[in-house]
Amino acid sequence: VVEAKGRVFPVEVTYHKTRSMKPVWEQAAEAVTQVIAEGNSEGDILVFQAGAYEINRTIDACRRAVRSSERIEFFPLHGSLPPREQDAAVEPRDDCRKVIVSTNIAETSITIDGVRHVIDAGLAKVHRYDARRGLNVLLAEPISQASAEQRAGRAGRTAPGTCTCLWTQGDHVGRAKHDDPEIRRLDLSECILQLKAMGASDVRSFPWLDPPLEEDMARGQSLLASLHGI
């Protein structure tokens, strides 16, 4: 049993009242503008988007929309950026207010000091097996309720904060409570091959943390057999 105790400040979570037909980056830019326009709101802003394309479009939309007398700088944050640019997004700054637009790398992997406001597009890029094409593909999917809660908590690390969800509360109730484990989403042929190489003669009796589905296991073994891998 692992027990971690930490102080969490309250976060006020709001949802869109109706579904918007605008691109998600324009919705995010409007939400950023609203936070900045509130004179009593302090702290940096963290915006969650699905991928690099959405991040770049969000930053462009924010630069067009935001009008403020204070100095504001925009930073992208995703795994394919050079380490120097990732460091620039997360390091504290006293000379400006930061708007960080990030993938879910900022959901659990790192902590960004100074963030008091989260704007969540509610999407993430997820690897999932495509049976029609017979390979794993990267898809933009709605995040689970658990991921949404994790993202909102980023606004309450150092002080009370806010989280603006760019979907309705009705949509939120209909989302999955937790993310699917990777073993339930991807092709298992590589995993089976690794287990065989380590000496596991019967992969079905392996003590999985999350047992794979029987049809996924059968498909992976069938593929390896056709390639003479096992």
Wavefront OBJ file of the C-alpha trace (Angstrom):
o trace
v 0.000 0.000 0.000
v 1.416 3.354 -1.073
v 0.024 6.353 0.755
v 0.841 9.915 -0.288
v -0.305 12.886 1.746
v -0.292 16.335 0.209
v -2.119 19.593 0.610
v -4.697 20.339 -2.055
v -6.351 23.736 -2.342
v -9.956 24.086 -3.543
v -10.541 24.407 -7.287
v -13.738 25.925 -8.686
v -14.755 23.846 -11.729
v -17.112 25.246 -14.385
v -18.505 23.665 -17.565
v -19.887 25.070 -20.795
v -23.647 25.446 -20.633
v -24.118 24.283 -24.227
v -22.000 22.520 -26.806
v -19.980 24.873 -28.962
v -19.426 24.364 -32.699
v -16.259 26.476 -32.671
v -12.845 24.809 -33.032
v -11.493 23.775 -29.674
v -8.551 26.194 -29.937
v -10.915 29.146 -30.379
v -12.921 28.018 -27.361
v -9.687 27.811 -25.360
v -8.619 31.293 -26.479
v -11.973 32.718 -25.365
v -11.569 31.062 -21.967
v -8.018 32.423 -21.596
v -9.255 35.901 -22.497
v -12.005 35.658 -19.875
v -9.567 34.639 -17.123
v -7.183 37.478 -17.975
v -10.038 39.997 -18.163
v -10.997 39.221 -14.562
v -8.956 41.770 -12.692
v -8.940 39.830 -9.426
v -7.582 36.597 -10.939
v -3.899 35.914 -10.388
v -1.485 33.211 -11.404
v -0.447 31.442 -14.581
v -2.833 29.617 -16.908
v -2.453 26.004 -18.035
v -4.403 24.942 -21.124
v -4.763 21.243 -21.975
v -5.014 20.281 -25.644
v -4.776 16.948 -27.455
v -1.594 17.420 -29.507
v 0.998 19.734 -31.026
v -1.295 20.895 -33.842
v -4.023 21.970 -31.426
v -1.424 23.588 -29.166
v -0.024 25.750 -31.967
v -3.496 26.778 -33.129
v -4.447 27.670 -29.553
v -1.391 29.886 -29.081
v -2.098 31.649 -32.393
v -5.748 32.203 -31.406
v -4.740 33.519 -27.966
v -2.277 36.000 -29.428
v -5.032 37.384 -31.644
v -7.667 37.489 -28.910
v -5.881 38.524 -25.723
v -5.720 42.242 -25.000
v -4.103 43.119 -21.688
v -1.879 45.761 -20.162
v 0.139 43.143 -18.301
v 2.965 41.228 -19.941
v 1.778 37.790 -21.055
v 3.879 35.108 -22.716
v 2.683 31.893 -24.347
v 4.529 28.582 -24.127
v 3.847 25.249 -25.851
v 4.576 22.058 -23.929
v 4.661 18.575 -25.442
v 7.013 15.629 -25.557
v 8.549 16.331 -28.977
v 9.864 19.769 -27.979
v 13.601 20.159 -27.266
v 14.416 20.018 -23.527
v 15.324 23.718 -23.530
v 11.845 24.715 -24.700
v 10.175 22.367 -22.234
v 12.221 23.906 -19.405
v 11.178 27.394 -20.512
v 7.509 26.409 -20.168
v 7.786 25.036 -16.633
v 10.357 27.317 -14.985
v 8.955 30.075 -12.698
v 8.836 33.602 -14.111
v 8.355 36.793 -12.110
v 8.533 39.186 -15.057
v 5.411 38.016 -16.880
v 2.232 35.989 -16.653
v 2.506 32.654 -18.415
v -0.035 30.807 -20.514
v 1.192 27.229 -20.983
v -0.581 25.150 -23.623
v 0.205 21.495 -23.062
v -0.660 17.914 -23.893
v -1.388 15.521 -21.036
v 2.358 15.520 -20.289
v 1.392 18.178 -17.716
v -1.385 16.014 -16.287
v 0.809 13.687 -14.227
v 4.418 13.829 -15.439
v 5.473 17.270 -14.216
v 4.373 19.993 -11.833
v 4.281 23.612 -12.993
v 4.609 26.107 -10.161
v 2.456 29.216 -10.278
v -0.517 27.730 -12.152
v -3.812 28.944 -10.658
v -6.109 28.423 -13.650
v -6.683 25.369 -15.852
v -8.563 25.378 -19.141
v -9.267 21.873 -20.334
v -10.265 20.942 -23.876
v -11.118 17.464 -22.584
v -9.191 15.572 -25.272
v -6.042 13.447 -25.383
v -4.162 11.473 -28.043
v -4.525 7.766 -27.256
v -2.940 4.747 -28.931
v -5.584 2.167 -29.792
v -5.649 -0.951 -31.981
v -7.526 -0.535 -35.264
v -8.846 -3.949 -36.291
v -9.674 -2.759 -39.822
v -6.066 -1.750 -40.529
v -4.475 -4.313 -38.231
v -2.224 -1.865 -36.397
v -2.089 0.599 -33.526
v -3.198 4.138 -34.367
v -3.126 7.439 -32.488
v -6.576 8.916 -31.952
v -7.885 12.054 -30.253
v -10.451 10.887 -27.695
v -12.443 12.428 -24.839
v -10.610 12.024 -21.547
v -12.134 10.129 -18.628
v -13.661 11.692 -15.533
v -10.563 10.653 -13.560
v -8.239 12.435 -16.001
v -10.416 15.547 -15.903
v -10.184 15.569 -12.108
v -6.414 15.131 -12.284
v -6.071 18.028 -14.717
v -8.302 20.301 -12.629
v -6.150 19.576 -9.592
v -3.206 21.257 -11.293
v -4.841 24.594 -10.472
v -4.860 23.894 -6.736
v -1.273 22.964 -5.997
v -0.132 26.202 -4.376
v -3.348 28.205 -3.839
v -7.076 28.115 -4.624
v -7.726 28.051 -8.365
v -10.220 27.588 -11.165
v -10.779 25.055 -13.927
v -12.815 25.739 -17.056
v -13.960 22.591 -18.875
v -14.750 23.123 -22.549
v -17.600 20.609 -22.495
v -20.965 20.434 -20.774
v -21.689 18.836 -17.421
v -23.992 16.413 -19.214
v -21.105 15.326 -21.426
v -18.984 14.896 -18.335
v -21.442 12.502 -16.699
v -21.444 10.370 -19.850
v -17.665 9.968 -19.959
v -15.842 6.863 -18.772
v -14.935 7.017 -15.101
v -11.347 5.831 -15.703
v -8.940 5.424 -18.615
v -8.656 2.015 -20.261
v -5.381 0.280 -19.329
v -2.946 0.120 -22.227
v -3.145 -3.670 -22.360
v -6.842 -3.356 -23.254
v -6.158 -0.887 -26.078
v -3.138 -2.122 -28.057
v -2.059 -5.065 -30.163
v -0.453 -7.655 -27.858
v 1.874 -9.431 -30.303
v 4.984 -7.544 -29.153
v 4.082 -8.089 -25.504
v 3.570 -11.824 -26.074
v 6.872 -12.085 -27.939
v 8.723 -10.383 -25.068
v 7.171 -12.756 -22.534
v 8.141 -15.756 -24.650
v 11.710 -14.430 -24.928
v 11.859 -14.175 -21.110
v 10.820 -17.798 -20.754
v 7.073 -17.558 -20.114
v 5.805 -20.727 -21.762
v 2.105 -20.025 -21.080
v 1.346 -16.324 -21.410
v -2.298 -16.893 -20.464
v -1.291 -17.946 -16.941
v 1.018 -14.937 -16.517
v 0.053 -12.903 -13.389
v -1.114 -9.768 -15.191
v -1.860 -6.622 -13.230
v -4.734 -6.041 -15.671
v -5.559 -9.283 -17.511
v -5.887 -8.802 -21.295
v -9.049 -9.753 -23.119
v -9.049 -13.285 -24.464
v -9.779 -12.152 -28.033
v -6.842 -9.719 -27.928
v -4.525 -12.450 -26.678
v -5.710 -14.868 -29.384
v -5.244 -12.249 -32.109
v -1.680 -11.482 -30.965
v -0.721 -15.159 -30.856
v -2.269 -15.769 -34.275
v -0.247 -12.914 -35.782
v 3.012 -14.190 -34.288
v 2.270 -17.730 -35.487
v 1.666 -16.467 -39.045
v 5.035 -14.667 -38.911
v 6.731 -17.757 -37.419
v 7.549 -15.669 -34.348
v 6.418 -18.387 -31.939
l 1 2 3 4 5 6 7 8 9 10 11 12 13 14 15 16 17 18 19 20 21 22 23 24 25 26 27 28 29 30 31 32 33 34 35 36 37 38 39 40 41 42 43 44 45 46 47 48 49 50 51 52 53 54 55 56 57 58 59 60 61 62 63 64 65 66 67 68 69 70 71 72 73 74 75 76 77 78 79 80 81 82 83 84 85 86 87 88 89 90 91 92 93 94 95 96 97 98 99 100 101 102 103 104 105 106 107 108 109 110 111 112 113 114 115 116 117 118 119 120 121 122 123 124 125 126 127 128 129 130 131 132 133 134 135 136 137 138 139 140 141 142 143 144 145 146 147 148 149 150 151 152 153 154 155 156 157 158 159 160 161 162 163 164 165 166 167 168 169 170 171 172 173 174 175 176 177 178 179 180 181 182 183 184 185 186 187 188 189 190 191 192 193 194 195 196 197 198 199 200 201 202 203 204 205 206 207 208 209 210 211 212 213 214 215 216 217 218 219 220 221 222 223 224 225 226 227 228 229 230
